[in-house]
Amino acid sequence: MTLHLGQTLVIANPAAQSGAGAEGAEFVRRTLGSYESATKGFEVRLTRGPGDATLVARSATGYDTVVALGGDGVIHEVVNGLMKIGEARRPRLGVIPLGSGNDYARTLGMAANAPEKSLGQLLQGVIRRLDLGIVNGTYFDQTLSFGVDAAIALDTMERRRASGAHGTRLFAASGVDVVLHQLSAWDFTAALDGREVAGSSLIFAVQVGPTYGGGFRICPEADARDGLLDVCYSHGSPGKAAALSILARARFGRHTTSRYLDFAQASRLVIDFEGEPPCQADGERVGGSHFEIGCVHRALEVICPTWQM
């Protein structure tokens, strides 16, 4: 059964995947144009730079569906734009993932870097209401992290811009370099639903979905529907060898038994760091040392494949 997308806006990053975004946008334009029963009408808008997708999405009040075509960055921007629209008028979200990490696509079960398949999934999909995280007023759909893992994510972005490389191998290569040359812990105090914790942490990940870094299962049990954020943070003083071992095992979610890691769930967190750690939300840099974080339960309608979620 075909899902009718209604009035549809496609927000596409033409630079995604070294120019594949432009080809993907044209494919979607041709397909929707020849498949009139799928929509009530559609428009394809190409982004021109950082922040543009948020501006376009926040003005999409006349649409039933907004499709984000690109990597995790453009999806993050579209989500933040949609959340500026009141719930009664907010369009549902669809994703055609064309990026290096595609972690939100993994959570949804969408085919990555294959516009033909992912558009087909949207047209045959179902609508679910999924959670979002929010940190200091900025929404995140998949991941928020501090410390070494954030430094890896930000370094990965720079390497991708310089080399065009992508995927899990890129994150792993960046991880090895950061661990070997930039390994440092950050002192913090935090309240997780009021429960006080404190320490010195190399990594501090707050997840809506299970993965970051192109498939590293940092919080394997994270569920984007349960109204809770999953948290993984380190303690003690793991050396470089132990940190590399944790990184390697996290690829498959096998790091959860490490004596250097703690796991928790919370609907609200407040974290204060001594100094300003590296911090990223869905791959976008976040500044500061004081962070107020929450889970917005069932915040957004999202189109998912019928066999997922």
C-alpha atoms as a printed R data frame, in Angstrom:
    type eleno elety resid chain resno      x      y       z
1   ATOM     1    CA   MET     A     1  0.000  0.000   0.000
2   ATOM     2    CA   THR     A     2  1.403  3.395  -1.024
3   ATOM     3    CA   LEU     A     3  1.700  6.113   1.615
4   ATOM     4    CA   HIS     A     4  0.293  9.369   0.268
5   ATOM     5    CA   LEU     A     5  2.814 12.088   1.114
6   ATOM     6    CA   GLY     A     6  0.406 14.970   0.554
7   ATOM     7    CA   GLN     A     7  1.888 18.361  -0.243
8   ATOM     8    CA   THR     A     8  5.615 17.599  -0.146
9   ATOM     9    CA   LEU     A     9  8.760 19.686   0.227
10  ATOM    10    CA   VAL     A    10 12.131 18.068  -0.488
11  ATOM    11    CA   ILE     A    11 15.070 19.891   1.110
12  ATOM    12    CA   ALA     A    12 18.242 18.584  -0.511
13  ATOM    13    CA   ASN     A    13 21.912 19.242   0.115
14  ATOM    14    CA   PRO     A    14 23.429 19.106  -3.397
15  ATOM    15    CA   ALA     A    15 26.955 18.784  -1.976
16  ATOM    16    CA   ALA     A    16 26.152 15.610   0.022
17  ATOM    17    CA   GLN     A    17 28.347 12.610  -0.784
18  ATOM    18    CA   SER     A    18 30.683 14.687  -2.976
19  ATOM    19    CA   GLY     A    19 27.909 15.870  -5.255
20  ATOM    20    CA   ALA     A    20 25.687 12.794  -5.138
21  ATOM    21    CA   GLY     A    21 23.090 14.950  -3.381
22  ATOM    22    CA   ALA     A    22 22.436 16.916  -6.556
23  ATOM    23    CA   GLU     A    23 21.908 13.702  -8.525
24  ATOM    24    CA   GLY     A    24 19.691 12.325  -5.774
25  ATOM    25    CA   ALA     A    25 17.573 15.472  -5.769
26  ATOM    26    CA   GLU     A    26 17.104 15.254  -9.524
27  ATOM    27    CA   PHE     A    27 16.126 11.590  -9.248
28  ATOM    28    CA   VAL     A    28 13.494 12.440  -6.627
29  ATOM    29    CA   ARG     A    29 12.215 15.303  -8.787
30  ATOM    30    CA   ARG     A    30 11.803 13.017 -11.818
31  ATOM    31    CA   THR     A    31 10.236 10.177  -9.836
32  ATOM    32    CA   LEU     A    32  7.692 12.282  -7.972
33  ATOM    33    CA   GLY     A    33  6.913 14.115 -11.184
34  ATOM    34    CA   SER     A    34  6.033 10.852 -12.928
35  ATOM    35    CA   TYR     A    35  4.227  9.339  -9.940
36  ATOM    36    CA   GLU     A    36  1.500 11.903  -9.418
37  ATOM    37    CA   SER     A    37 -0.582  9.758  -7.076
38  ATOM    38    CA   ALA     A    38  2.191  9.788  -4.441
39  ATOM    39    CA   THR     A    39  1.811 13.481  -3.576
40  ATOM    40    CA   LYS     A    40 -0.623 16.334  -3.759
41  ATOM    41    CA   GLY     A    41  2.144 18.380  -5.328
42  ATOM    42    CA   PHE     A    42  5.821 18.783  -4.510
43  ATOM    43    CA   GLU     A    43  8.748 21.168  -4.549
44  ATOM    44    CA   VAL     A    44 12.497 20.472  -4.418
45  ATOM    45    CA   ARG     A    45 14.674 23.090  -2.716
46  ATOM    46    CA   LEU     A    46 18.481 22.889  -2.813
47  ATOM    47    CA   THR     A    47 20.383 24.238   0.175
48  ATOM    48    CA   ARG     A    48 23.040 26.883  -0.379
49  ATOM    49    CA   GLY     A    49 25.056 26.619   2.819
50  ATOM    50    CA   PRO     A    50 25.039 25.818   6.539
51  ATOM    51    CA   GLY     A    51 21.798 26.736   8.282
52  ATOM    52    CA   ASP     A    52 19.804 27.060   5.071
53  ATOM    53    CA   ALA     A    53 17.881 23.810   5.608
54  ATOM    54    CA   THR     A    54 16.664 25.044   9.003
55  ATOM    55    CA   LEU     A    55 15.375 28.294   7.511
56  ATOM    56    CA   VAL     A    56 13.558 26.475   4.717
57  ATOM    57    CA   ALA     A    57 12.057 23.841   7.041
58  ATOM    58    CA   ARG     A    58 10.775 26.332   9.604
59  ATOM    59    CA   SER     A    59  8.700 28.032   6.904
60  ATOM    60    CA   ALA     A    60  7.162 24.758   5.644
61  ATOM    61    CA   THR     A    61  3.795 25.269   7.349
62  ATOM    62    CA   GLY     A    62  1.803 24.570   4.186
63  ATOM    63    CA   TYR     A    63  3.247 21.112   3.637
64  ATOM    64    CA   ASP     A    64  2.206 17.672   4.855
65  ATOM    65    CA   THR     A    65  5.644 16.072   4.435
66  ATOM    66    CA   VAL     A    66  9.163 17.479   4.448
67  ATOM    67    CA   VAL     A    67 11.844 15.151   3.070
68  ATOM    68    CA   ALA     A    68 15.464 15.764   4.083
69  ATOM    69    CA   LEU     A    69 17.876 14.538   1.412
70  ATOM    70    CA   GLY     A    70 21.496 14.461   2.518
71  ATOM    71    CA   GLY     A    71 23.634 13.500   5.473
72  ATOM    72    CA   ASP     A    72 23.095 13.692   9.217
73  ATOM    73    CA   GLY     A    73 23.859 17.419   9.146
74  ATOM    74    CA   VAL     A    74 21.018 18.400   6.818
75  ATOM    75    CA   ILE     A    75 18.624 16.090   8.703
76  ATOM    76    CA   HIS     A    76 19.654 17.802  11.954
77  ATOM    77    CA   GLU     A    77 18.956 21.204  10.402
78  ATOM    78    CA   VAL     A    78 15.582 20.142   9.005
79  ATOM    79    CA   VAL     A    79 14.534 18.700  12.368
80  ATOM    80    CA   ASN     A    80 15.387 21.971  14.106
81  ATOM    81    CA   GLY     A    81 13.424 23.910  11.511
82  ATOM    82    CA   LEU     A    82 10.372 21.666  11.813
83  ATOM    83    CA   MET     A    83 10.404 21.973  15.598
84  ATOM    84    CA   LYS     A    84  9.951 25.738  15.212
85  ATOM    85    CA   ILE     A    85  6.496 25.002  13.777
86  ATOM    86    CA   GLY     A    86  3.614 24.443  16.182
87  ATOM    87    CA   GLU     A    87  2.614 20.797  16.549
88  ATOM    88    CA   ALA     A    88 -0.780 21.263  14.899
89  ATOM    89    CA   ARG     A    89  0.819 22.569  11.691
90  ATOM    90    CA   ARG     A    90  4.102 20.641  11.778
91  ATOM    91    CA   PRO     A    91  4.771 18.454   8.710
92  ATOM    92    CA   ARG     A    92  5.937 14.883   9.096
93  ATOM    93    CA   LEU     A    93  9.589 14.076   8.313
94  ATOM    94    CA   GLY     A    94 10.934 11.753   5.647
95  ATOM    95    CA   VAL     A    95 14.607 10.976   5.131
96  ATOM    96    CA   ILE     A    96 16.576 10.086   2.018
97  ATOM    97    CA   PRO     A    97 20.023  9.524   3.563
98  ATOM    98    CA   LEU     A    98 23.082 10.497   1.517
99  ATOM    99    CA   GLY     A    99 25.945 10.982   3.928
100 ATOM   100    CA   SER     A   100 29.058  9.584   5.521
101 ATOM   101    CA   GLY     A   101 27.557  8.525   8.855
102 ATOM   102    CA   ASN     A   102 23.833  7.998   8.226
103 ATOM   103    CA   ASP     A   103 23.240  7.114  11.869
104 ATOM   104    CA   TYR     A   104 19.691  8.456  12.006
105 ATOM   105    CA   ALA     A   105 18.941  6.397   8.901
106 ATOM   106    CA   ARG     A   106 20.135  3.310  10.787
107 ATOM   107    CA   THR     A   107 17.755  4.050  13.626
108 ATOM   108    CA   LEU     A   108 14.864  4.422  11.177
109 ATOM   109    CA   GLY     A   109 15.901  1.432   9.048
110 ATOM   110    CA   MET     A   110 16.292  3.515   5.882
111 ATOM   111    CA   ALA     A   111 18.547  2.418   3.039
112 ATOM   112    CA   ALA     A   112 21.630  4.656   2.995
113 ATOM   113    CA   ASN     A   113 23.196  6.240  -0.083
114 ATOM   114    CA   ALA     A   114 20.620  4.603  -2.349
115 ATOM   115    CA   PRO     A   115 17.938  7.168  -3.265
116 ATOM   116    CA   GLU     A   116 15.942  4.678  -5.341
117 ATOM   117    CA   LYS     A   117 15.556  2.342  -2.356
118 ATOM   118    CA   SER     A   118 14.985  5.006   0.286
119 ATOM   119    CA   LEU     A   119 12.372  6.846  -1.787
120 ATOM   120    CA   GLY     A   120 10.637  3.512  -2.278
121 ATOM   121    CA   GLN     A   121 10.718  2.974   1.484
122 ATOM   122    CA   LEU     A   122  9.073  6.357   2.030
123 ATOM   123    CA   LEU     A   123  6.339  5.621  -0.478
124 ATOM   124    CA   GLN     A   124  5.659  2.256   1.186
125 ATOM   125    CA   GLY     A   125  6.319  3.409   4.749
126 ATOM   126    CA   VAL     A   126  4.356  4.016   7.906
127 ATOM   127    CA   ILE     A   127  4.223  7.083  10.146
128 ATOM   128    CA   ARG     A   128  5.650  6.804  13.675
129 ATOM   129    CA   ARG     A   129  5.942  9.407  16.410
130 ATOM   130    CA   LEU     A   130  9.558  9.414  17.593
131 ATOM   131    CA   ASP     A   131 11.532 11.101  20.363
132 ATOM   132    CA   LEU     A   132 14.054 13.895  20.011
133 ATOM   133    CA   GLY     A   133 16.712 15.178  22.359
134 ATOM   134    CA   ILE     A   134 17.193 18.838  23.129
135 ATOM   135    CA   VAL     A   135 20.317 20.529  24.492
136 ATOM   136    CA   ASN     A   136 20.347 24.210  25.447
137 ATOM   137    CA   GLY     A   137 17.500 24.847  23.020
138 ATOM   138    CA   THR     A   138 18.918 22.859  20.072
139 ATOM   139    CA   TYR     A   139 17.242 19.614  19.059
140 ATOM   140    CA   PHE     A   140 19.149 16.467  18.165
141 ATOM   141    CA   ASP     A   141 17.635 13.417  16.521
142 ATOM   142    CA   GLN     A   142 20.370 10.877  17.217
143 ATOM   143    CA   THR     A   143 23.403 11.804  19.275
144 ATOM   144    CA   LEU     A   144 24.964 14.328  21.627
145 ATOM   145    CA   SER     A   145 28.474 13.736  22.903
146 ATOM   146    CA   PHE     A   146 31.257 15.377  24.864
147 ATOM   147    CA   GLY     A   147 34.978 14.796  25.192
148 ATOM   148    CA   VAL     A   148 36.969 12.337  23.118
149 ATOM   149    CA   ASP     A   149 34.047 10.932  21.138
150 ATOM   150    CA   ALA     A   150 32.923 14.460  20.255
151 ATOM   151    CA   ALA     A   151 36.492 15.327  19.243
152 ATOM   152    CA   ILE     A   152 36.480 12.265  16.987
153 ATOM   153    CA   ALA     A   153 33.167 13.262  15.405
154 ATOM   154    CA   LEU     A   154 34.341 16.821  14.758
155 ATOM   155    CA   ASP     A   155 37.709 15.609  13.435
156 ATOM   156    CA   THR     A   156 35.843 13.211  11.154
157 ATOM   157    CA   MET     A   157 33.950 16.142   9.650
158 ATOM   158    CA   GLU     A   158 37.189 17.973   8.886
159 ATOM   159    CA   ARG     A   159 38.761 14.869   7.340
160 ATOM   160    CA   ARG     A   160 35.687 14.309   5.203
161 ATOM   161    CA   ARG     A   161 35.802 17.861   3.873
162 ATOM   162    CA   ALA     A   162 39.512 17.499   3.077
163 ATOM   163    CA   SER     A   163 39.547 14.000   1.576
164 ATOM   164    CA   GLY     A   164 35.993 13.043   0.658
165 ATOM   165    CA   ALA     A   165 36.350  9.836   2.689
166 ATOM   166    CA   HIS     A   166 33.318  8.593   4.581
167 ATOM   167    CA   GLY     A   167 31.781  5.834   6.658
168 ATOM   168    CA   THR     A   168 32.849  3.710   9.587
169 ATOM   169    CA   ARG     A   169 36.477  3.474   8.484
170 ATOM   170    CA   LEU     A   170 36.788  7.240   8.522
171 ATOM   171    CA   PHE     A   171 35.433  7.406  12.085
172 ATOM   172    CA   ALA     A   172 37.750  4.584  13.161
173 ATOM   173    CA   ALA     A   173 40.814  6.246  11.615
174 ATOM   174    CA   SER     A   174 39.956  9.545  13.261
175 ATOM   175    CA   GLY     A   175 39.341  7.722  16.544
176 ATOM   176    CA   VAL     A   176 42.761  6.126  16.556
177 ATOM   177    CA   ASP     A   177 44.426  9.469  15.824
178 ATOM   178    CA   VAL     A   178 42.480 11.370  18.501
179 ATOM   179    CA   VAL     A   179 43.068  8.662  21.140
180 ATOM   180    CA   LEU     A   180 46.794  8.535  20.416
181 ATOM   181    CA   HIS     A   181 47.371 12.291  20.289
182 ATOM   182    CA   GLN     A   182 44.496 14.097  22.036
183 ATOM   183    CA   LEU     A   183 43.454 11.774  24.858
184 ATOM   184    CA   SER     A   184 42.217 13.877  27.771
185 ATOM   185    CA   ALA     A   185 39.504 13.577  30.403
186 ATOM   186    CA   TRP     A   186 37.049 16.275  31.492
187 ATOM   187    CA   ASP     A   187 35.856 16.784  35.054
188 ATOM   188    CA   PHE     A   188 32.087 16.991  35.318
189 ATOM   189    CA   THR     A   189 29.128 16.991  37.650
190 ATOM   190    CA   ALA     A   190 25.774 15.814  36.378
191 ATOM   191    CA   ALA     A   191 22.218 15.150  37.474
192 ATOM   192    CA   LEU     A   192 20.389 12.370  35.642
193 ATOM   193    CA   ASP     A   193 16.716 12.729  36.530
194 ATOM   194    CA   GLY     A   194 17.962 14.206  39.781
195 ATOM   195    CA   ARG     A   195 20.514 11.461  40.516
196 ATOM   196    CA   GLU     A   196 23.888 13.092  41.111
197 ATOM   197    CA   VAL     A   197 27.016 11.724  39.462
198 ATOM   198    CA   ALA     A   198 30.463 13.272  39.189
199 ATOM   199    CA   GLY     A   199 33.860 12.322  37.925
200 ATOM   200    CA   SER     A   200 36.379 12.709  35.167
201 ATOM   201    CA   SER     A   201 35.316 11.324  31.817
202 ATOM   202    CA   LEU     A   202 36.977 10.694  28.470
203 ATOM   203    CA   ILE     A   203 33.648 10.127  26.738
204 ATOM   204    CA   PHE     A   204 30.090 11.147  27.544
205 ATOM   205    CA   ALA     A   205 27.486 10.151  24.970
206 ATOM   206    CA   VAL     A   206 23.756 10.915  25.166
207 ATOM   207    CA   GLN     A   207 21.741  8.974  22.598
208 ATOM   208    CA   VAL     A   208 18.245  8.955  21.123
209 ATOM   209    CA   GLY     A   209 19.191  6.058  18.824
210 ATOM   210    CA   PRO     A   210 21.855  3.369  19.342
211 ATOM   211    CA   THR     A   211 24.700  4.459  17.065
212 ATOM   212    CA   TYR     A   212 27.073  7.253  16.251
213 ATOM   213    CA   GLY     A   213 30.122  7.619  14.021
214 ATOM   214    CA   GLY     A   214 28.684  5.660  11.115
215 ATOM   215    CA   GLY     A   215 27.456  2.628  13.003
216 ATOM   216    CA   PHE     A   216 29.341  2.444  16.321
217 ATOM   217    CA   ARG     A   217 26.743  1.029  18.742
218 ATOM   218    CA   ILE     A   218 27.658  3.219  21.702
219 ATOM   219    CA   CYS     A   219 24.273  2.712  23.449
220 ATOM   220    CA   PRO     A   220 23.026 -0.562  21.966
221 ATOM   221    CA   GLU     A   221 19.701 -0.544  23.814
222 ATOM   222    CA   ALA     A   222 18.665  3.004  22.923
223 ATOM   223    CA   ASP     A   223 15.080  3.213  21.656
224 ATOM   224    CA   ALA     A   224 13.774  6.328  19.917
225 ATOM   225    CA   ARG     A   225 10.252  5.673  21.218
226 ATOM   226    CA   ASP     A   226 10.678  5.098  24.968
227 ATOM   227    CA   GLY     A   227 10.809  8.695  26.203
228 ATOM   228    CA   LEU     A   228 14.333  8.229  27.586
229 ATOM   229    CA   LEU     A   229 17.840  9.198  26.557
230 ATOM   230    CA   ASP     A   230 20.512  6.510  26.848
231 ATOM   231    CA   VAL     A   231 23.809  7.609  28.369
232 ATOM   232    CA   CYS     A   232 27.298  6.086  28.194
233 ATOM   233    CA   TYR     A   233 30.136  7.735  30.103
234 ATOM   234    CA   SER     A   234 33.592  6.688  31.181
235 ATOM   235    CA   HIS     A   235 35.243  6.858  34.572
236 ATOM   236    CA   GLY     A   236 38.612  5.924  35.999
237 ATOM   237    CA   SER     A   237 41.780  6.372  33.985
238 ATOM   238    CA   PRO     A   238 41.850  4.124  30.929
239 ATOM   239    CA   GLY     A   239 45.113  4.438  29.055
240 ATOM   240    CA   LYS     A   240 45.482  4.634  25.303
241 ATOM   241    CA   ALA     A   241 45.388  0.871  24.843
242 ATOM   242    CA   ALA     A   242 42.189  0.521  26.882
243 ATOM   243    CA   ALA     A   243 40.585  3.475  25.099
244 ATOM   244    CA   LEU     A   244 41.390  1.966  21.695
245 ATOM   245    CA   SER     A   245 39.966 -1.358  22.841
246 ATOM   246    CA   ILE     A   246 36.729  0.331  23.925
247 ATOM   247    CA   LEU     A   247 36.523  2.113  20.569
248 ATOM   248    CA   ALA     A   248 37.048 -1.123  18.629
249 ATOM   249    CA   ARG     A   249 34.485 -3.082  20.644
250 ATOM   250    CA   ALA     A   250 31.932 -0.271  20.412
251 ATOM   251    CA   ARG     A   251 31.716 -0.885  16.676
252 ATOM   252    CA   PHE     A   252 29.585 -3.940  17.467
253 ATOM   253    CA   GLY     A   253 28.227 -2.930  20.878
254 ATOM   254    CA   ARG     A   254 30.635 -5.251  22.708
255 ATOM   255    CA   HIS     A   255 32.077 -2.563  24.972
256 ATOM   256    CA   THR     A   256 29.255 -2.622  27.510
257 ATOM   257    CA   THR     A   257 31.115 -4.890  29.960
258 ATOM   258    CA   SER     A   258 34.116 -2.552  30.220
259 ATOM   259    CA   ARG     A   259 34.993 -1.645  33.808
260 ATOM   260    CA   TYR     A   260 35.670  1.892  32.619
261 ATOM   261    CA   LEU     A   261 32.113  2.553  31.406
262 ATOM   262    CA   ASP     A   262 28.784  3.291  33.055
263 ATOM   263    CA   PHE     A   263 25.398  3.244  31.347
264 ATOM   264    CA   ALA     A   264 22.174  4.950  32.386
265 ATOM   265    CA   GLN     A   265 18.843  6.218  31.114
266 ATOM   266    CA   ALA     A   266 17.227  9.556  31.898
267 ATOM   267    CA   SER     A   267 14.570 11.887  30.564
268 ATOM   268    CA   ARG     A   268 16.463 14.954  31.784
269 ATOM   269    CA   LEU     A   269 20.154 15.658  32.396
270 ATOM   270    CA   VAL     A   270 22.057 18.684  33.599
271 ATOM   271    CA   ILE     A   271 25.828 18.521  33.064
272 ATOM   272    CA   ASP     A   272 28.523 20.989  34.098
273 ATOM   273    CA   PHE     A   273 32.105 20.577  32.915
274 ATOM   274    CA   GLU     A   274 35.233 22.269  34.208
275 ATOM   275    CA   GLY     A   275 36.287 24.068  31.074
276 ATOM   276    CA   GLU     A   276 34.700 23.734  27.653
277 ATOM   277    CA   PRO     A   277 34.928 20.200  26.256
278 ATOM   278    CA   PRO     A   278 34.552 19.254  22.607
279 ATOM   279    CA   CYS     A   279 30.816 18.818  22.064
280 ATOM   280    CA   GLN     A   280 28.704 17.847  19.069
281 ATOM   281    CA   ALA     A   281 25.043 17.218  18.347
282 ATOM   282    CA   ASP     A   282 24.393 15.097  15.248
283 ATOM   283    CA   GLY     A   283 27.844 16.098  14.014
284 ATOM   284    CA   GLU     A   284 27.333 19.840  14.558
285 ATOM   285    CA   ARG     A   285 29.598 21.679  16.997
286 ATOM   286    CA   VAL     A   286 28.015 22.892  20.266
287 ATOM   287    CA   GLY     A   287 29.789 25.313  22.588
288 ATOM   288    CA   GLY     A   288 29.642 25.840  26.337
289 ATOM   289    CA   SER     A   289 30.342 24.116  29.642
290 ATOM   290    CA   HIS     A   290 26.797 23.997  31.102
291 ATOM   291    CA   PHE     A   291 24.293 21.780  29.326
292 ATOM   292    CA   GLU     A   292 20.597 21.278  30.033
293 ATOM   293    CA   ILE     A   293 19.403 18.216  28.143
294 ATOM   294    CA   GLY     A   294 15.973 16.668  27.795
295 ATOM   295    CA   CYS     A   295 14.048 14.045  25.879
296 ATOM   296    CA   VAL     A   296 10.988 15.330  24.012
297 ATOM   297    CA   HIS     A   297  8.775 12.261  23.895
298 ATOM   298    CA   ARG     A   298  6.954 11.554  20.614
299 ATOM   299    CA   ALA     A   299  8.089 14.937  19.339
300 ATOM   300    CA   LEU     A   300  7.977 14.354  15.607
301 ATOM   301    CA   GLU     A   301  6.090 12.258  13.078
302 ATOM   302    CA   VAL     A   302  8.631 10.354  10.965
303 ATOM   303    CA   ILE     A   303  8.127  8.019   8.009
304 ATOM   304    CA   CYS     A   304  9.746  4.626   8.644
305 ATOM   305    CA   PRO     A   305  9.877  1.361   6.683
306 ATOM   306    CA   THR     A   306  6.978 -0.890   7.615
307 ATOM   307    CA   TRP     A   307  9.240 -3.627   9.027
308 ATOM   308    CA   GLN     A   308 11.181 -1.308  11.330
309 ATOM   309    CA   MET     A   309 10.526  0.265  14.763
